[in-house]
Amino acid sequence: MSKSNNELSSEFSVVGKRIPKLDAAQKAMGRAEYIQDIKLPGMLFGKILYSKYAHANIVKIDISKAVAFPGVHAVLTGEDVPKKMKMGLIKDNPPIKKGKVCSFRDEVAAVAAISPEIAKKALGLIEIEYEELEGIFDPEKAMEKNSPLVHDHLKSNVLKMPWNIHYGDVEKAEKESAFVVEDRFTTTWVTHCCMGTSGAVALFDASENLTIYTNTQIPSLAHKDFLEALKAMGLENKRVRVIKPVIGGGFGSKLDTYAYEHIAILLAYKCHKPVKIVFDRVEEFKATSTRQPTVTYIKQGCDKNGKLTFRNMRMVLDNGGHTSWGATTPSVMLMPISSLYRVENVKYNAKCVYTNNTYSQAMRGYGNPQATFAIESSMDILAEKAGIDRIEFRRINKNRSGDETPQGLKITSCGLEECIDAVKEELKFDGKNEKGVGTGIASLIHVGGGARIYGSDGCGAILKMDDYGKVDIFTGGTDMGQGLDNITAQIVAEELGLLAEDINVVHSDTDICPWDVGAHASRSTFVAGNAALGAAKKVKKKIQDFASKLFDVPCEKIELKDKLVFVPEDKEKSMTIGKLLRKAHFRPGGTMLMAEHFYDPDNQNMGKELKGNMSMTYSFGAHGAKVKVDEETGKVEVLEYVAAHDVGRAINPLLLEGQVYGGVVMGLGYALTEEVTIKDGKIMNANFRDYKLFTAKDAVKIKAPVIETIDKDGPFGAKGIGEPGCVPTAPAIANAIYDAVGVRIKDLPITPEKVLAALKEKNG
């Protein structure tokens, strides 16, 4: 049973309420402390020198002039980096390169000085002699036998990654299909465009223990990485403390540890002073990682009644010069490829290929937007070939609660059909449009209950109550602006009968907070929420036990609500929660109320077979767009946009809508305007003037219907919904453009130039 946003749950006191961001006032008053605001006594400033070539041997480096420059405390080259200090998924990336560079963003030296200006001047004094090598910038060409090798010690530019599945019998299903379509789709580099740029401050204490301030999405995993860095430096058995300032946006960009963090550590150790490295906007464009570009070949078919029979997809991903988490995005691409709609026969192969371009990282949706662009564009093409209405075609093949997909995903709750219906109703697909106006729809599936890619997918929480009913909840989860602090507070407040403002959420320090695998995969509401709920339940039980003795009634008769502990059937047996807590504390053998809980979802790591229930539940959605295409210029105007999502239960509808609106606008940029322009490995548009980001003046009319399916395992029935808002936007737009003017754009972004060229080709 699902409910629309007009019927949202009202049986709770705090859950389901539109409570504004708890830190909004701090940010509005300029009191939030970002990495840019960190100042420590004696702090130095670090700067990084990047390669002048996409592919070259480093013949000689002369740092003598930089070392002698007044105000400079240290200069590092690749010779100063311990051999075992490597970064990335397969540890193929030293923080400063020596011998060879593989991209323009490769770090070749670093400086620490008394001011950023002096550090920058010192970089200009470093003299490097290069021997330029032939570069390779096309991933499909990089796969060819005689292509230049990005890494000399490897026999091929193709990474040895396990992305190859075959469920059912695709070849047989294709032969038996009534209708088959085949196409090629491409996506390009786009970047996260966080309002806050990247940075870190590192310092060592007198015992050589490390403290690092860094705006990371993975404090616990970063802690592990930095321990390994210290070990490589010969600093065994030392402590690492990771402190996370307020983050000005993440979107996956902070899901790894980076060169600037390791370089800050190396400089701080060498100088015996704190060292701060903060990127300017150009560095943020050039030296942080993008979404992976993809080339996708898709073939799928259906029977005469429109039932999908098979899906066969092949992808080539541009890995860039080094390997970060971008190389693992096929693990999420598997999900829509195998499990978006009911399709029994599925084949998928993906190759991640080294090139001399920038390397890629996680970005909102983690590969799902690229895969869904191809799938949902192809769905419209197949529906048209089969002569079936595109809405009906999706209904025929919709996922249902209780399904188990070929990949082994167990669909516990599913509001996909209701999402599709909401889009159809809002955009009036059955109506007639004026010339040049069209509608499009695209669906999505995404993890909504964790995503086990490590041995643990868990999160810890520690809850402490004072004598006045105020709560401190220390969570391993990371808030980076998405609202986890609100969600945690509302879940705890609901369980303990308090107000959201009674809850103080702490998530910023590994010396204080318990372990968590990080803010990714839309897992925080579900996993961190269940951890906080588990701790709150334990404290609630202690309160009920004490009140049971005080009121002389069975424990199960005690309720907590509106900051009261009471027995509903007996008005005399009621007490403020603060008074009861003081009675519990200030008595012989008294107690304070504390509890911890570690929640590790019962999901599965896919392993070598790439099969298993990776998430406890899955979020679904459907997006629809109405666009107007100017056939004289190719310009696409978005008239209306509807984004309906199955969210389980909306813990905070206000923040949920904000996530959807932000996701849609990010998706519109991906669909229509955004592109990191790279020429022979060099980024040509490293600024907001030339990188065409959607802005406030480009705002479109967005509706966000909320479908509540109340998932059995989610905290109060909630699912994760952070990423899905941008997943199906590009195909919804592409499908609407086709409906408007009859041209199919298969290469993102869909610029006016591409639309106009397609119209000219269509019209002869």
C-alpha distance (Angstrom), angle and dihedral (degrees) to the residues before:
residue distance angle dihedral
M1 . . .
S2 3.79 . .
K3 3.77 131.9 .
S4 3.79 130.9 -151.1
N5 3.78 124.9 -132.9
N6 3.80 89.2 -92.6
E7 3.79 89.2 64.9
L8 3.80 101.6 40.6
S9 3.80 115.1 160.3
S10 3.80 114.9 -83.4
E11 3.81 100.4 174.4
F12 3.81 93.0 97.2
S13 3.79 132.3 77.1
V14 3.82 99.3 -143.8
V15 3.79 108.1 2.9
G16 3.79 110.9 85.6
K17 3.81 93.5 25.2
R18 3.81 124.3 128.2
I19 3.80 97.2 -120.5
P20 3.84 113.5 168.6
K21 3.81 120.7 -123.5
L22 3.79 109.2 -68.3
D23 3.81 92.3 -138.4
A24 3.82 95.7 44.3
A25 3.81 95.1 103.9
Q26 3.81 92.6 49.3
K27 3.79 90.5 52.7
A28 3.80 94.2 43.4
M29 3.82 90.5 52.7
G30 3.81 92.7 48.0
R31 3.80 92.8 -114.9
A32 3.79 98.1 119.8
E33 3.80 110.4 107.2
Y34 3.80 113.9 -131.7
I35 3.80 125.8 -179.0
Q36 3.82 88.2 -94.3
D37 3.83 88.9 61.6
I38 3.82 97.5 54.2
K39 3.83 111.6 113.3
L40 3.79 123.1 174.3
P41 3.82 130.1 -178.3
G42 3.80 112.1 -88.8
M43 3.79 92.4 6.2
L44 3.81 119.1 172.0
F45 3.79 126.9 -157.6
G46 3.78 125.1 -123.6
K47 3.79 130.2 -151.7
I48 3.80 130.1 -174.6
L49 3.80 129.0 -140.3
Y50 3.81 116.1 -145.1
S51 3.79 131.8 -156.0
K52 3.81 122.1 -82.8
Y53 3.79 90.7 -147.7
A54 3.78 138.2 50.0
H55 3.80 91.8 -136.3
A56 3.79 124.9 12.0
N57 3.76 147.0 127.7
I58 3.79 116.0 -111.0
V59 3.81 104.1 -128.9
K60 3.81 100.9 176.0
I61 3.81 140.3 -7.4
D62 3.81 123.2 -160.1
I63 3.81 113.6 -168.5
S64 3.82 98.1 163.5
K65 3.80 96.3 106.9
A66 3.79 92.1 48.1
V67 3.81 92.6 48.4
A68 3.81 90.3 52.0
F69 3.80 95.3 47.8
P70 3.85 111.8 113.8
G71 3.79 112.9 -103.7
V72 3.80 95.5 23.2
H73 3.82 114.3 125.0
A74 3.80 101.5 177.1
V75 3.79 143.3 3.5
L76 3.80 121.3 -162.4
T77 3.81 131.8 -165.4
G78 3.78 131.5 174.7
E79 3.80 88.7 -83.3
D80 3.82 89.0 67.9
V81 3.81 94.6 55.0
P82 3.81 116.3 95.3
K83 3.79 111.3 -113.9
K84 3.80 94.0 -120.6
M85 3.82 95.8 48.4
K86 3.80 101.1 107.0
M87 3.80 133.5 149.4
G88 3.77 137.5 -152.7
L89 3.77 138.8 46.8
I90 3.81 96.3 -52.7
K91 3.82 97.1 21.9
D92 3.80 94.9 -113.0
N93 3.80 96.6 134.1
P94 3.84 124.4 78.8
P95 3.82 113.5 -162.4
I96 3.82 91.0 -120.6
K97 3.80 118.5 28.4
K98 3.78 126.7 -134.1
G99 3.77 130.2 -175.0
K100 3.79 95.4 12.0
V101 3.80 143.8 21.5
C102 3.81 123.6 -148.2
S103 3.81 102.4 -172.6
F104 3.79 142.2 14.5
R105 3.81 89.7 -102.9
D106 3.80 93.5 58.6
E107 3.79 110.5 123.6
V108 3.83 113.0 -126.9
A109 3.84 103.3 170.3
A110 3.80 142.9 -1.7
V111 3.79 136.9 -155.9
A112 3.81 135.4 -157.8
A113 3.78 117.4 -157.9
I114 3.79 142.2 156.9
S115 3.82 92.4 -95.5
P116 3.80 137.7 19.5
E117 3.80 89.8 -117.3
I118 3.80 93.9 55.3
A119 3.81 91.0 45.5
K120 3.81 90.2 52.6
K121 3.82 92.1 49.0
A122 3.79 90.1 49.7
L123 3.80 90.8 55.1
G124 3.80 88.1 59.2
L125 3.80 89.6 57.3
I126 3.80 94.2 58.6
E127 3.80 109.9 102.6
I128 3.80 118.1 -153.2
E129 3.78 127.8 -178.8
Y130 3.81 114.0 -154.1
E131 3.78 135.2 -171.0
E132 3.79 104.4 -148.0
L133 3.81 116.9 -136.4
E134 3.78 131.7 -161.5
G135 3.77 110.4 -86.6
I136 3.78 131.1 -146.1
F137 3.80 118.2 -147.8
D138 3.81 106.1 162.9
P139 3.82 112.0 78.5
E140 3.81 94.0 -153.0
K141 3.81 90.8 51.9
A142 3.80 89.5 44.6
M143 3.82 87.7 62.2
E144 3.81 91.9 60.2
K145 3.79 118.7 107.4
N146 3.81 98.2 -114.6
S147 3.80 97.0 40.0
P148 3.84 117.7 129.3
L149 3.80 110.6 -95.6
V150 3.78 116.2 -119.1
H151 3.80 90.1 -156.6
D152 3.79 114.7 34.4
H153 3.81 95.8 -153.0
L154 3.81 91.8 59.9
K155 3.80 124.6 80.9
S156 3.79 93.6 -144.3
N157 3.80 141.8 20.1
V158 3.81 89.7 -127.7
L159 3.80 113.0 98.3
K160 3.77 117.7 -130.6
M161 3.79 97.1 -116.5
P162 3.83 125.3 151.5
W163 3.81 99.4 -126.0
N164 3.80 101.0 137.2
I165 3.82 125.4 110.3
H166 3.79 137.0 164.0
Y167 3.80 119.7 -177.5
G168 3.79 119.1 -179.1
D169 3.82 120.6 -15.4
V170 3.79 110.0 -51.5
E171 3.82 96.2 175.6
K172 3.80 93.1 53.2
A173 3.80 92.4 44.6
E174 3.80 91.2 51.5
K175 3.80 91.7 53.2
E176 3.79 91.0 50.2
S177 3.83 95.2 46.6
A178 3.79 119.7 112.1
F179 3.80 92.1 -151.7
V180 3.82 130.8 25.2
V181 3.81 130.8 179.7
E182 3.79 129.6 -172.5
D183 3.83 130.2 -168.6
R184 3.79 147.9 156.1
F185 3.82 122.2 -127.3
T186 3.80 130.4 -177.1
T187 3.79 135.5 -164.1
T188 3.78 128.7 -170.0
W189 3.80 141.4 -147.9
V190 3.80 116.6 -64.5
T191 3.78 126.9 168.6
H192 3.79 135.7 -141.7
C193 3.82 99.4 -113.3
C194 3.81 94.4 -156.6
M195 3.80 112.2 -172.4
G196 3.81 89.5 -131.6
T197 3.80 115.4 60.1
S198 3.80 123.0 -135.6
G199 3.77 123.4 -87.5
A200 3.79 149.3 142.2
V201 3.80 140.4 -158.5
A202 3.81 116.8 -154.0
L203 3.81 129.4 -172.3
F204 3.78 138.2 164.9
D205 3.80 125.4 -144.1
A206 3.79 125.4 -138.0
S207 3.82 90.1 -84.4
E208 3.82 92.0 52.1
N209 3.78 94.4 -108.3
L210 3.80 113.9 149.6
T211 3.79 128.3 -126.5
I212 3.79 115.8 -176.7
Y213 3.78 127.6 -176.5
T214 3.79 108.4 -155.5
N215 3.79 136.2 153.1
T216 3.78 96.4 -122.2
Q217 3.81 132.3 156.9
I218 3.80 90.7 -150.8
P219 3.83 110.1 51.2
S220 3.81 95.0 162.8
L221 3.81 95.4 45.4
A222 3.81 90.8 42.8
H223 3.81 87.4 52.7
K224 3.80 88.2 56.7
D225 3.82 92.6 47.1
F226 3.79 92.0 50.9
L227 3.81 91.7 48.4
E228 3.80 87.1 55.6
A229 3.82 89.4 48.9
L230 3.81 90.4 53.7
K231 3.77 90.2 48.4
A232 3.81 89.8 53.0
M233 3.81 87.6 51.2
G234 3.81 90.5 54.7
L235 3.81 93.7 -105.2
E236 3.81 100.7 130.1
N237 3.82 122.0 -178.1
K238 3.79 95.1 10.5
R239 3.78 124.9 141.4
V240 3.79 126.2 -111.7
R241 3.78 123.3 -158.5
V242 3.81 118.8 -170.1
I243 3.80 115.4 -161.5
K244 3.78 116.6 -170.5
P245 3.82 116.2 -153.0
V246 3.79 120.2 -157.2
I247 3.79 106.8 -62.2
G248 3.79 120.0 -133.7
G249 3.82 94.3 -150.9
G250 3.78 133.2 -39.8
F251 3.83 114.7 -173.1
G252 3.83 89.4 172.6
S253 3.80 96.3 -53.0
K254 3.80 91.9 113.4
L255 3.79 98.0 48.1
D256 3.80 95.0 108.8
T257 3.78 136.7 39.7
Y258 3.77 114.3 -103.5
A259 3.78 142.9 -152.4
Y260 3.81 94.1 -101.4
E261 3.82 90.3 59.5
H262 3.79 93.9 48.9
I263 3.79 91.6 43.7
A264 3.81 90.4 51.7
I265 3.82 88.0 52.8
L266 3.81 93.1 49.3
L267 3.82 93.0 47.2
A268 3.82 93.0 46.1
Y269 3.80 90.8 51.8
K270 3.79 93.4 47.6
C271 3.82 94.3 46.1
H272 3.83 97.6 38.6
K273 3.80 86.3 -135.4
P274 3.81 135.9 96.4
V275 3.81 111.6 -86.8
K276 3.79 124.5 -158.7
I277 3.79 124.9 -160.5
V278 3.80 117.9 -176.6
F279 3.79 124.8 170.7
D280 3.77 124.0 -128.3
R281 3.81 117.3 -140.5
V282 3.82 94.8 -91.4
E283 3.82 90.9 52.5
E284 3.80 89.2 47.1
F285 3.80 88.8 58.3
K286 3.80 96.8 41.0
A287 3.80 104.4 34.9
T288 3.80 103.5 38.2
S289 3.77 125.5 76.6
T290 3.79 128.6 -98.0
R291 3.78 136.9 -149.0
Q292 3.82 110.0 -81.3
P293 3.79 117.9 -95.6
T294 3.80 111.7 -131.4
V295 3.76 141.0 -163.9
T296 3.81 109.5 -156.0
Y297 3.80 129.0 -168.5
I298 3.80 111.8 -167.7
K299 3.77 133.1 -178.6
Q300 3.79 123.2 174.6
G301 3.76 138.1 160.1
C302 3.78 146.1 -169.7
D303 3.79 139.3 -158.8
K304 3.80 124.3 -107.4
N305 3.81 90.7 -85.0
G306 3.80 93.6 54.3
K307 3.82 98.0 -104.0
L308 3.81 110.8 145.4
T309 3.78 111.3 -113.3
F310 3.81 104.0 -179.8
R311 3.79 145.4 -9.2
N312 3.81 122.1 -154.7
M313 3.82 118.8 -176.9
R314 3.78 135.0 173.4
M315 3.81 124.9 -174.3
V316 3.77 138.9 -170.9
L317 3.81 115.2 -160.4
D318 3.80 124.0 -163.6
N319 3.81 102.6 -128.8
G320 3.81 95.7 -177.3
G321 3.79 123.9 -147.2
H322 3.82 97.7 -44.0
T323 3.79 138.4 22.0
S324 3.78 124.4 -104.6
W325 3.80 127.4 149.7
G326 3.79 91.8 -61.2
A327 3.79 87.7 86.8
T328 3.81 90.8 63.5
T329 3.81 97.7 54.4
P330 3.83 91.4 99.9
S331 3.83 85.8 71.1
V332 3.81 87.0 69.1
M333 3.81 94.7 34.7
L334 3.81 85.1 62.1
M335 3.79 89.0 66.8
P336 3.84 100.6 63.2
I337 3.81 91.4 32.2
S338 3.80 93.0 55.6
S339 3.78 101.5 26.3
L340 3.81 114.4 25.8
Y341 3.81 98.4 109.1
R342 3.79 123.9 -9.9
V343 3.79 109.3 -62.8
E344 3.80 120.1 151.3
N345 3.80 101.3 -167.9
V346 3.80 115.6 58.0
K347 3.77 134.2 164.2
Y348 3.80 125.8 -179.0
N349 3.77 135.2 170.7
A350 3.80 126.0 176.5
K351 3.79 129.3 -176.7
C352 3.80 122.4 -163.9
V353 3.79 108.8 -153.6
Y354 3.80 131.2 -162.1
T355 3.81 114.4 -126.6
N356 3.80 133.2 162.2
N357 3.80 90.9 -103.9
T358 3.80 126.5 103.9
Y359 3.80 114.0 -70.7
S360 3.78 123.0 -113.8
Q361 3.77 137.0 -122.2
A362 3.77 140.3 -172.7
M363 3.79 115.4 -62.3
R364 3.78 130.2 -179.5
G365 3.80 107.4 -61.5
Y366 3.83 92.7 21.2
G367 3.81 98.2 -128.9
N368 3.79 95.3 -31.1
P369 3.85 94.6 104.7
Q370 3.82 91.6 54.6
A371 3.81 93.4 47.8
T372 3.81 94.2 42.2
F373 3.82 91.7 50.6
A374 3.80 89.2 61.7
I375 3.81 96.5 38.6
E376 3.79 98.0 47.9
S377 3.81 94.5 41.7
S378 3.80 87.9 51.4
M379 3.82 91.1 47.9
D380 3.81 90.3 61.2
I381 3.80 91.5 45.9
L382 3.81 91.3 50.4
A383 3.82 93.3 45.5
E384 3.80 89.9 53.1
K385 3.80 92.3 48.7
A386 3.81 90.7 49.6
G387 3.81 91.0 47.6
I388 3.81 93.0 -122.4
D389 3.80 126.4 135.2
R390 3.82 108.8 -101.5
I391 3.83 93.3 -127.9
E392 3.80 92.4 47.8
F393 3.82 90.3 46.3
R394 3.79 89.5 58.4
R395 3.78 92.3 45.6
I396 3.81 91.0 52.6
N397 3.80 90.4 55.8
K398 3.81 100.8 33.6
N399 3.78 122.4 139.0
R400 3.78 116.5 -111.4
S401 3.79 136.4 -156.9
G402 3.80 109.6 -90.8
D403 3.81 94.9 30.4
E404 3.79 121.9 134.9
T405 3.79 111.4 -156.8
P406 3.82 126.6 -142.9
Q407 3.81 88.5 -99.4
G408 3.79 90.1 55.3
L409 3.80 97.5 -105.6
K410 3.81 110.3 154.4
I411 3.79 112.0 -143.4
T412 3.81 104.8 -150.0
S413 3.80 97.5 170.3
C414 3.79 128.6 9.5
G415 3.78 131.4 -178.8
L416 3.81 96.6 171.3
E417 3.81 95.4 121.4
E418 3.81 91.6 49.8
C419 3.81 89.5 49.6
I420 3.80 91.1 51.6
D421 3.80 90.5 47.8
A422 3.82 91.3 49.7
V423 3.79 91.5 53.3
K424 3.79 92.5 47.3
E425 3.80 92.3 49.4
E426 3.82 95.4 46.6
L427 3.83 95.7 46.4
K428 3.83 96.7 36.5
F429 3.80 95.7 -133.1
D430 3.79 90.5 -175.6
G431 3.81 93.1 60.7
K432 3.80 126.7 92.7
N433 3.77 118.9 -105.4
E434 3.77 128.8 -149.4
K435 3.80 119.5 -108.9
G436 3.79 113.1 -66.0
V437 3.83 93.5 17.0
G438 3.79 121.9 110.2
T439 3.80 143.2 163.6
G440 3.77 129.6 -135.1
I441 3.79 137.0 -174.3
A442 3.81 135.5 -163.3
S443 3.79 132.5 175.0
L444 3.79 133.8 -146.4
I445 3.77 144.8 -158.5
H446 3.79 122.2 -165.5
V447 3.79 138.6 164.2
G448 3.78 110.9 -86.8
G449 3.80 103.3 168.7
G450 3.78 106.8 51.4
A451 3.79 127.5 -67.3
R452 3.77 116.8 -122.5
I453 3.79 109.4 -142.0
Y454 3.82 96.4 137.7
G455 3.78 131.6 48.4
S456 3.79 87.7 -93.1
D457 3.79 128.4 35.5
G458 3.79 90.9 -179.4
C459 3.77 139.5 125.1
G460 3.78 131.1 -156.5
A461 3.80 129.7 -142.4
I462 3.79 132.2 -171.5
L463 3.80 118.8 -164.2
K464 3.82 126.2 -163.2
M465 3.81 126.4 -178.8
D466 3.78 124.2 -161.8
D467 3.79 126.3 -148.1
Y468 3.80 93.3 -89.6
G469 3.78 101.4 54.2
K470 3.78 96.5 -95.4
V471 3.79 117.5 137.6
D472 3.78 134.5 -150.3
I473 3.80 111.8 -163.4
F474 3.79 115.4 -169.3
T475 3.78 108.1 -160.6
G476 3.77 132.0 -176.5
G477 3.81 88.0 -144.7
T478 3.79 120.0 105.4
D479 3.77 125.3 -127.6
M480 3.80 111.4 -158.2
G481 3.77 97.8 165.5
Q482 3.79 97.2 -65.5
G483 3.81 93.2 106.3
L484 3.81 105.8 -105.1
D485 3.81 88.7 140.7
N486 3.83 89.7 60.2
I487 3.78 94.5 43.9
T488 3.81 92.1 49.3
A489 3.80 92.0 47.5
Q490 3.81 93.2 48.5
I491 3.80 93.5 48.2
V492 3.82 92.7 49.1
A493 3.80 93.4 42.5
E494 3.80 91.7 50.9
E495 3.79 93.3 50.4
L496 3.84 94.1 46.5
G497 3.80 97.7 39.7
L498 3.80 93.3 -115.1
L499 3.80 136.6 123.9
A500 3.78 123.0 -96.9
E501 3.81 90.2 -115.4
D502 3.81 89.1 59.8
I503 3.80 89.8 66.7
N504 3.82 122.7 81.9
V505 3.80 111.4 -164.1
V506 3.82 117.2 -155.3
H507 3.81 118.1 -168.8
S508 3.77 106.7 143.7
D509 3.80 112.1 89.6
T510 3.81 132.5 55.4
D511 3.83 90.0 -153.5
I512 3.81 88.5 63.1
C513 3.79 108.4 24.2
P514 3.81 126.9 69.7
W515 3.79 125.8 -116.6
D516 3.79 124.9 -70.1
V517 3.79 131.7 167.7
G518 3.82 92.3 -128.1
A519 3.79 144.6 -96.1
H520 3.78 103.3 -62.5
A521 3.81 141.0 106.1
S522 3.82 93.1 38.8
R523 3.80 86.3 -79.7
S524 3.80 103.5 131.1
T525 3.82 100.8 85.9
F526 3.80 91.9 45.5
V527 3.81 102.2 37.8
A528 3.82 103.2 28.1
G529 3.80 88.0 37.2
N530 3.79 92.0 55.4
A531 3.82 90.7 46.6
A532 3.81 91.4 53.6
L533 3.80 91.0 43.7
G534 3.80 90.7 51.3
A535 3.80 92.0 53.2
A536 3.82 91.2 45.9
K537 3.80 91.4 51.3
K538 3.81 90.8 54.4
V539 3.81 91.9 51.3
K540 3.80 90.8 44.6
K541 3.81 89.5 54.6
K542 3.82 90.6 52.3
I543 3.81 90.4 50.5
Q544 3.81 91.2 48.6
D545 3.81 91.6 48.2
F546 3.81 92.4 52.5
A547 3.81 93.1 43.4
S548 3.81 89.7 48.9
K549 3.79 90.3 60.7
L550 3.80 92.7 41.5
F551 3.82 94.7 49.5
D552 3.81 94.8 32.7
V553 3.81 94.0 -129.5
P554 3.82 132.3 118.1
C555 3.79 114.2 -80.4
E556 3.80 94.1 -118.6
K557 3.82 90.8 62.5
I558 3.82 92.6 62.6
E559 3.80 117.3 99.4
L560 3.81 132.8 -173.9
K561 3.78 120.1 -148.8
D562 3.81 139.7 135.7
K563 3.83 90.4 11.3
L564 3.82 90.3 -58.5
V565 3.80 133.2 116.0
F566 3.80 108.1 -150.8
V567 3.78 150.7 147.7
P568 3.85 108.0 -118.5
E569 3.80 93.6 -148.9
D570 3.82 94.5 50.5
K571 3.81 117.8 48.0
E572 3.81 90.7 -170.2
K573 3.77 90.8 65.0
S574 3.77 100.0 71.3
M575 3.80 134.5 113.0
T576 3.77 137.9 168.5
I577 3.76 110.5 -99.7
G578 3.82 91.0 -123.0
K579 3.79 92.6 55.9
L580 3.78 91.6 48.2
L581 3.81 91.2 49.7
R582 3.80 91.2 52.4
K583 3.79 90.0 50.1
A584 3.81 88.9 52.4
H585 3.80 92.0 48.5
F586 3.79 104.1 40.0
R587 3.78 100.8 54.1
P588 3.80 133.8 88.7
G589 3.80 106.9 -69.3
G590 3.80 88.8 8.0
T591 3.76 125.3 177.4
M592 3.78 143.4 -148.1
L593 3.76 118.9 -137.6
M594 3.78 115.3 -113.7
A595 3.79 134.3 143.8
E596 3.77 141.3 170.7
H597 3.75 130.9 -153.3
F598 3.78 133.4 -176.4
Y599 3.77 114.9 -160.5
D600 3.79 117.7 -163.5
P601 3.82 110.6 174.1
D602 3.78 120.2 -127.9
N603 3.79 93.7 -115.8
Q604 3.80 129.4 126.1
N605 3.77 137.8 -113.3
M606 3.79 106.0 -129.1
G607 3.80 93.3 -137.6
K608 3.78 124.7 -174.0
E609 3.80 93.8 -34.4
L610 3.84 90.7 57.5
K611 3.77 89.1 -135.6
G612 3.78 132.2 117.6
N613 3.78 144.7 83.0
M614 3.80 98.4 -68.8
S615 3.82 94.7 178.0
M616 3.79 134.8 38.8
T617 3.79 90.0 -131.7
Y618 3.80 139.7 -1.1
S619 3.77 131.7 -129.4
F620 3.78 119.4 -137.6
G621 3.76 133.7 -167.2
A622 3.77 148.1 158.5
H623 3.79 128.0 -141.9
G624 3.76 126.6 -161.2
A625 3.80 131.3 -170.1
K626 3.78 135.6 -167.7
V627 3.79 112.0 -158.3
K628 3.76 139.0 177.0
V629 3.80 118.5 -145.0
D630 3.79 120.8 -157.1
E631 3.80 102.7 -142.9
E632 3.81 91.6 -161.7
T633 3.81 95.5 57.2
G634 3.80 105.7 15.3
K635 3.81 90.7 -123.8
V636 3.81 115.4 153.1
E637 3.79 118.9 -147.3
V638 3.81 118.3 -166.9
L639 3.80 106.2 -140.3
E640 3.80 99.3 177.3
Y641 3.79 136.1 -0.4
V642 3.81 129.1 -165.5
A643 3.80 122.3 -169.3
A644 3.81 114.0 -176.4
H645 3.80 118.5 -175.7
D646 3.78 136.6 -174.1
V647 3.82 100.6 -135.8
G648 3.80 102.6 169.5
R649 3.79 92.1 -130.3
A650 3.78 126.2 -9.2
I651 3.82 105.3 -123.4
N652 3.82 89.9 -176.3
P653 3.83 115.1 8.8
L654 3.81 91.9 -169.3
L655 3.80 94.2 58.3
L656 3.79 90.6 38.7
E657 3.78 90.8 57.8
G658 3.79 89.4 47.4
Q659 3.80 90.3 54.0
V660 3.80 90.8 49.8
Y661 3.81 94.4 46.6
G662 3.80 91.4 48.5
G663 3.78 91.9 45.9
V664 3.79 93.0 49.8
V665 3.80 93.1 50.1
M666 3.81 90.0 47.8
G667 3.81 88.1 49.6
L668 3.80 92.1 49.0
G669 3.79 89.3 54.5
Y670 3.81 89.3 50.2
A671 3.79 90.1 49.4
L672 3.78 101.2 43.7
T673 3.79 117.9 13.3
E674 3.78 119.8 5.9
E675 3.79 121.8 101.4
V676 3.78 133.0 142.6
T677 3.80 98.5 -138.6
I678 3.80 109.2 -139.3
K679 3.80 122.8 -175.6
D680 3.80 116.4 -172.8
G681 3.80 88.8 -23.5
K682 3.80 96.3 -47.9
I683 3.81 122.0 116.9
M684 3.80 107.7 -129.0
N685 3.82 102.3 -176.3
A686 3.80 106.6 47.2
N687 3.81 95.8 155.7
F688 3.78 140.7 66.6
R689 3.79 91.7 -108.8
D690 3.79 93.4 65.8
Y691 3.81 100.5 24.5
K692 3.80 101.2 79.0
L693 3.78 104.2 -137.5
F694 3.81 120.5 172.1
T695 3.81 108.4 -107.1
A696 3.80 136.0 -170.4
K697 3.79 91.2 -85.4
D698 3.82 88.9 57.8
A699 3.80 92.4 56.0
V700 3.79 114.8 140.0
K701 3.79 132.8 -158.8
I702 3.82 105.2 -88.2
K703 3.79 128.6 -176.2
A704 3.80 119.5 -169.0
P705 3.83 113.1 -164.7
V706 3.80 111.0 -166.1
I707 3.80 118.0 -144.1
E708 3.81 113.8 -162.3
T709 3.81 115.7 -156.6
I710 3.85 96.5 163.3
D711 3.79 102.2 -134.1
K712 3.79 114.2 -138.3
D713 3.82 95.2 -133.9
G714 3.80 101.6 39.7
P715 3.81 122.9 97.2
F716 3.80 101.4 -88.3
G717 3.82 84.9 -12.7
A718 3.84 97.6 -58.5
K719 3.81 128.4 149.1
G720 3.79 128.9 -161.0
I721 3.80 114.2 -93.6
G722 3.82 106.3 165.9
E723 3.80 99.1 110.4
P724 3.84 107.8 30.6
G725 3.81 94.7 77.2
C726 3.81 91.9 82.4
V727 3.82 100.8 32.6
P728 3.86 104.7 91.8
T729 3.81 99.4 24.9
A730 3.81 98.0 101.0
P731 3.83 96.0 52.2
A732 3.81 91.4 43.2
I733 3.81 88.3 56.2
A734 3.81 93.6 42.7
N735 3.80 91.1 50.0
A736 3.80 91.1 48.6
I737 3.82 91.5 51.2
Y738 3.80 90.0 52.0
D739 3.81 90.3 49.6
A740 3.81 90.0 49.6
V741 3.81 102.3 47.3
G742 3.80 107.8 0.7
V743 3.83 99.9 -111.6
R744 3.79 123.3 123.4
I745 3.83 115.0 -146.7
K746 3.79 111.3 -160.8
D747 3.80 100.4 174.7
L748 3.81 124.2 74.4
P749 2.95 133.4 -100.7
I750 3.80 99.0 42.7
T751 3.78 97.8 -141.8
P752 3.83 125.7 -178.3
E753 3.82 88.0 -109.8
K754 3.81 91.7 58.4
V755 3.80 93.1 45.4
L756 3.80 92.4 47.9
A757 3.82 92.1 48.1
A758 3.81 90.3 50.3
L759 3.80 91.4 48.7
K760 3.80 91.5 50.5
E761 3.81 90.7 49.5
K762 3.81 91.3 47.9
N763 3.79 93.3 48.7
G764 3.79 93.9 44.5
